[in-house]
Every structure is written in C-alpha cells, then in structure tokens.
Amino acid sequence: MKRISSLLTLSLILSVTMIFTACKDDDGDGGPDPIQERLDLLSKSWNFSTVSLDTDDRTADFAGASLTVTASKSYSTTSVQTIYADVWPASGTFDFGTGTDGSPDPDTIIRSDGVTITIDNINDTGMTLRFNFVTASANSGSSVFNIEGEYICTFTAQ
C-alpha cells in the first residue's frame, strides 16, 4: 500500500511539473516584435521622391532633400527649403503611436513636435508617409506660403 501511495504521489508531482513547464509565457507568441521590425525598416537614409500638399505637387520644392532615421528613434533632414522647416524640421525624435487596443501601432509615428505621421507603406527600398500639418503659431507665415494641409511624401532608400 505504501508503494502505491508513493507512486501516486510521484505521478502527481510529475503531472504538475509537466503542466507548468508546458505553459506558454504570457509575454507574447514568441514571434518578431512588429515595432522593432518597423524601426529596422525605417532606420536608414531616404531621399524625397515625391511630395504633395493636398492635391498640389510640391516635389520640386524638395529636390535633393533627404531624411535620415535612426534606431534610437531620432531623425534629421537635409536640404529642406526654409519655408518647409516646420513641416520637416532639421532634427527631432519620435515614438510610435498607440492602436485602438492600447498596443503600440507600427503604422503611426508621433514626432517630438506633435505631428502624427501615418506609414502608408514601407519596404527595404521605399516608403510613403502621410500627415496633416497645421502650424501652431500665427506668426510662422505658413498661411502666407500655403504650407498647411495634408502631405503625402514618398521616399526611396539611399
């Protein structure tokens, strides 16, 4: 009888051990992190290919301009005309937005100046970003130069 009791106890201990070791970790499905994947794709230098403001083609205004994004969630631009300095600042930081379920949204970037950018598409060779720009200052001259509105910018990787 003592032997049966010992075997039952051992079986119970093994069963409980197997149940707990078979449980998955609650930290996710073990798949790749979508935010890190997006950051990896973003982190490079990009040339402005086309730029539209509402329905107006502004590509010529961004000729030779580039955007560099780093893995530390910072960015810098070069050769952006002065009137667009608020639209595309010389440098800044960003973070990813939050989805409706409260998780980080890899398709939304929020720049340090408060501008929310939607990533319409991105791959190793190109990307399209869309955002609305409204100046925060009545003195910035953005209305005079007509730079407020929806921007759609396409980029090619350098």
DRENDO-1510 file (C-alpha; in Angstrom, 1 decimal, always signed):
<recs>
REC; n; res; u; v; w
REC; 1; MET; +0.0; +0.0; +0.0 .
REC; 2; LYS; +2.9; +2.3; +0.9 .
REC; 3; ARG; +4.4; +1.7; -2.6 .
REC; 4; ILE; +1.1; +2.6; -4.4 .
REC; 5; SER; +0.9; +5.8; -2.4 .
REC; 6; SER; +4.5; +6.7; -3.3 .
REC; 7; LEU; +3.8; +6.0; -7.0 .
REC; 8; LEU; +0.6; +8.1; -6.9 .
REC; 9; THR; +2.5; +11.0; -5.2 .
REC; 10; LEU; +5.3; +10.8; -7.7 .
REC; 11; SER; +2.8; +10.7; -10.6 .
REC; 12; LEU; +1.1; +13.7; -9.2 .
REC; 13; ILE; +4.3; +15.7; -8.9 .
REC; 14; LEU; +5.4; +14.8; -12.4 .
REC; 15; SER; +2.0; +15.7; -13.8 .
REC; 16; VAL; +2.0; +19.1; -12.1 .
REC; 17; THR; +5.6; +19.7; -13.3 .
REC; 18; MET; +4.7; +18.9; -16.9 .
REC; 19; ILE; +1.7; +21.2; -16.8 .
REC; 20; PHE; +3.7; +24.2; -15.6 .
REC; 21; THR; +6.6; +23.6; -18.0 .
REC; 22; ALA; +4.3; +23.2; -20.9 .
REC; 23; CYS; +2.5; +26.5; -20.4 .
REC; 24; LYS; +3.5; +29.3; -22.7 .
REC; 25; ASP; +4.9; +32.5; -21.4 .
REC; 26; ASP; +2.4; +35.3; -21.3 .
REC; 27; ASP; +4.8; +37.8; -22.9 .
REC; 28; GLY; +3.6; +37.1; -26.4 .
REC; 29; ASP; +3.6; +34.5; -29.1 .
REC; 30; GLY; +7.4; +34.4; -29.4 .
REC; 31; GLY; +7.2; +36.0; -32.9 .
REC; 32; PRO; +9.0; +39.0; -34.0 .
REC; 33; ASP; +8.2; +42.4; -32.4 .
REC; 34; PRO; +6.3; +44.5; -35.0 .
REC; 35; ILE; +7.7; +47.7; -33.6 .
REC; 36; GLN; +11.3; +46.6; -33.8 .
REC; 37; GLU; +10.7; +45.3; -37.4 .
REC; 38; ARG; +9.2; +48.7; -38.4 .
REC; 39; LEU; +12.1; +50.5; -36.7 .
REC; 40; ASP; +14.6; +48.3; -38.6 .
REC; 41; LEU; +12.9; +49.2; -41.9 .
REC; 42; LEU; +12.8; +52.9; -41.1 .
REC; 43; SER; +16.4; +53.2; -39.9 .
REC; 44; LYS; +18.3; +54.4; -42.9 .
REC; 45; SER; +18.7; +57.5; -45.1 .
REC; 46; TRP; +15.8; +58.2; -47.5 .
REC; 47; ASN; +15.6; +60.6; -50.5 .
REC; 48; PHE; +12.4; +62.5; -51.0 .
REC; 49; SER; +10.9; +61.2; -54.3 .
REC; 50; THR; +7.5; +62.9; -54.5 .
REC; 51; VAL; +5.8; +65.3; -52.2 .
REC; 52; SER; +2.2; +66.5; -52.5 .
REC; 53; LEU; +0.4; +69.1; -50.4 .
REC; 54; ASP; -3.3; +68.4; -50.6 .
REC; 55; THR; -3.6; +68.0; -54.4 .
REC; 56; ASP; -0.6; +70.2; -55.3 .
REC; 57; ASP; +2.7; +68.6; -56.5 .
REC; 58; ARG; +5.5; +70.1; -54.3 .
REC; 59; THR; +8.2; +67.6; -55.4 .
REC; 60; ALA; +10.4; +70.4; -57.0 .
REC; 61; ASP; +10.5; +72.1; -53.6 .
REC; 62; PHE; +12.1; +69.0; -52.1 .
REC; 63; ALA; +14.7; +68.3; -54.8 .
REC; 64; GLY; +17.8; +67.0; -53.2 .
REC; 65; ALA; +16.3; +66.7; -49.8 .
REC; 66; SER; +16.7; +63.7; -47.6 .
REC; 67; LEU; +15.5; +62.2; -44.3 .
REC; 68; THR; +17.7; +60.0; -42.1 .
REC; 69; VAL; +16.0; +57.9; -39.4 .
REC; 70; THR; +18.0; +56.2; -36.6 .
REC; 71; ALA; +17.3; +53.1; -34.5 .
REC; 72; SER; +17.3; +55.4; -31.4 .
REC; 73; LYS; +14.1; +57.0; -32.7 .
REC; 74; SER; +15.6; +60.2; -33.9 .
REC; 75; TYR; +15.6; +61.8; -37.4 .
REC; 76; SER; +17.3; +64.5; -39.3 .
REC; 77; THR; +16.6; +66.2; -42.6 .
REC; 78; THR; +19.0; +67.9; -45.1 .
REC; 79; SER; +18.3; +70.3; -47.9 .
REC; 80; VAL; +14.7; +71.1; -46.9 .
REC; 81; GLN; +13.8; +74.6; -48.0 .
REC; 82; THR; +13.4; +77.2; -45.2 .
REC; 83; ILE; +9.6; +77.6; -45.8 .
REC; 84; TYR; +9.2; +73.9; -45.0 .
REC; 85; ALA; +11.4; +73.9; -41.9 .
REC; 86; ASP; +8.3; +73.5; -39.6 .
REC; 87; VAL; +6.9; +70.8; -41.9 .
REC; 88; TRP; +10.1; +68.8; -41.9 .
REC; 89; PRO; +12.3; +70.1; -39.0 .
REC; 90; ALA; +16.1; +69.7; -39.3 .
REC; 91; SER; +16.0; +67.2; -36.5 .
REC; 92; GLY; +13.9; +65.6; -33.8 .
REC; 93; THR; +12.8; +62.5; -32.1 .
REC; 94; PHE; +9.7; +60.3; -32.5 .
REC; 95; ASP; +7.8; +57.4; -31.0 .
REC; 96; PHE; +5.2; +55.0; -32.2 .
REC; 97; GLY; +1.6; +55.8; -31.6 .
REC; 98; THR; -0.9; +53.6; -29.8 .
REC; 99; GLY; -3.5; +51.4; -31.5 .
REC; 100; THR; -7.2; +51.2; -30.6 .
REC; 101; ASP; -6.4; +48.1; -28.4 .
REC; 102; GLY; -3.7; +50.0; -26.5 .
REC; 103; SER; -0.8; +48.3; -28.0 .
REC; 104; PRO; +2.0; +50.2; -29.9 .
REC; 105; ASP; +1.0; +50.9; -33.5 .
REC; 106; PRO; +3.8; +50.3; -36.0 .
REC; 107; ASP; +2.0; +52.3; -38.7 .
REC; 108; THR; +1.8; +55.5; -36.7 .
REC; 109; ILE; +4.7; +57.8; -35.7 .
REC; 110; ILE; +4.4; +60.8; -33.4 .
REC; 111; ARG; +7.2; +63.3; -33.8 .
REC; 112; SER; +8.5; +65.3; -30.9 .
REC; 113; ASP; +6.8; +68.4; -32.3 .
REC; 114; GLY; +3.4; +66.6; -32.0 .
REC; 115; VAL; +2.9; +65.8; -35.7 .
REC; 116; THR; +1.3; +62.4; -36.2 .
REC; 117; ILE; +2.5; +60.6; -39.3 .
REC; 118; THR; +0.9; +57.5; -40.9 .
REC; 119; ILE; +3.2; +55.0; -42.6 .
REC; 120; ASP; +1.1; +54.0; -45.7 .
REC; 121; ASN; +3.6; +51.5; -46.9 .
REC; 122; ILE; +7.3; +50.7; -46.3 .
REC; 123; ASN; +9.8; +48.1; -47.6 .
REC; 124; ASP; +13.6; +47.9; -48.0 .
REC; 125; THR; +13.6; +50.3; -50.9 .
REC; 126; GLY; +10.8; +52.8; -50.4 .
REC; 127; MET; +8.1; +54.2; -48.2 .
REC; 128; THR; +5.1; +56.5; -48.2 .
REC; 129; LEU; +4.3; +58.8; -45.3 .
REC; 130; ARG; +1.1; +60.8; -44.8 .
REC; 131; PHE; +0.4; +63.6; -42.3 .
REC; 132; ASN; -1.5; +66.8; -41.8 .
REC; 133; PHE; +0.5; +69.9; -41.0 .
REC; 134; VAL; -1.2; +72.8; -39.2 .
REC; 135; THR; +1.0; +75.5; -37.7 .
REC; 136; ALA; +0.8; +76.2; -34.0 .
REC; 137; SER; +1.9; +79.8; -34.5 .
REC; 138; ALA; +0.1; +82.6; -36.2 .
REC; 139; ASN; +3.5; +84.2; -36.8 .
REC; 140; SER; +5.0; +81.3; -38.7 .
REC; 141; GLY; +3.9; +82.5; -42.1 .
REC; 142; SER; +2.5; +79.1; -43.1 .
REC; 143; SER; -0.7; +80.6; -44.3 .
REC; 144; VAL; +1.2; +83.2; -46.4 .
REC; 145; PHE; +3.3; +80.4; -48.1 .
REC; 146; ASN; +0.3; +78.0; -48.1 .
REC; 147; ILE; +2.1; +75.1; -46.5 .
REC; 148; GLU; -0.7; +73.8; -44.3 .
REC; 149; GLY; -2.6; +70.7; -45.3 .
REC; 150; GLU; -2.2; +67.0; -45.9 .
REC; 151; TYR; +1.2; +65.9; -47.1 .
REC; 152; ILE; +1.9; +62.7; -48.8 .
REC; 153; CYS; +5.6; +62.0; -49.2 .
REC; 154; THR; +7.2; +59.1; -51.0 .
REC; 155; PHE; +10.9; +58.2; -50.3 .
REC; 156; THR; +13.5; +55.9; -51.9 .
REC; 157; ALA; +16.2; +54.4; -49.8 .
REC; 158; GLN; +19.7; +55.7; -50.4 .
</recs>
